Amino acid sequence: MGDLLFIIFIIWVLVYIFTSEPDKMTPDEKSELKSELKTKPMIVVVAGLGVMGTLLMFIGTVISRPFISLIGTWFITGYLVGQGFLMWEKNRGLSGIVVMGAIGLSVYGSGVYFLGW
């Protein structure tokens, strides 16, 4: 179980690295981002879910506690669902795929842990 969750963790990190944009922002983009963060606190919550999920999966894998890694998987599921909601207006098809994939990840991870699939 721990190996599977660690593999999922590595895949998530690689996807994050390859899909993130570089930090080179113009001053106008920085001020726009600051105002957007003030008006949309869900962005901060979603980012927090991703960070907490990553930390929990890493800690659970290092100390060989699959349940902690499973909780991390649930946090990352929340992160992915939140990302799906945030991108709903821009790309509904991709948003649906991200949300369904996140729910599938959570159901599979829970099934592996609780039912021994």
MOTAVEN-V741949 format. One record per backbone hydrogen bond with DSSP energy under -1.0 kcal/mol. NH is the residue of the N-H (numbers start at 1). CO is the residue of the C=O. Records with the same first field share a line. If there is no record, write none. Layout:
# MOTAVEN-V741949
NH=CO, CO
This chain:
# MOTAVEN-V741949
5=1
6=2
7=3
8=4
9=5
10=6
11=7
12=8
13=9
14=10
15=11
16=12
17=13
18=14
19=15
20=16
25=23
30=26
31=27
32=28
33=29
34=30
35=31
36=32
37=33
38=34
39=35
40=36
43=40
45=41
46=42
47=43
48=44
49=45
50=46
51=47
52=48
53=49
54=50
55=51
56=52
57=53
58=54
59=55
60=56
61=57
62=58
63=59
65=60
69=65
70=66
71=67
72=68
73=69
74=70
75=71
76=72
77=73
78=74
79=75
80=76
81=77
82=78
83=79
84=80
85=81
86=82
87=83
88=85
91=87
95=91
96=92
97=93
98=94
99=95
100=96
101=97
102=98
103=99
104=100
105=101
106=102
107=103
108=104
109=105
110=106
111=107
112=108
113=109
114=110
115=111
117=111
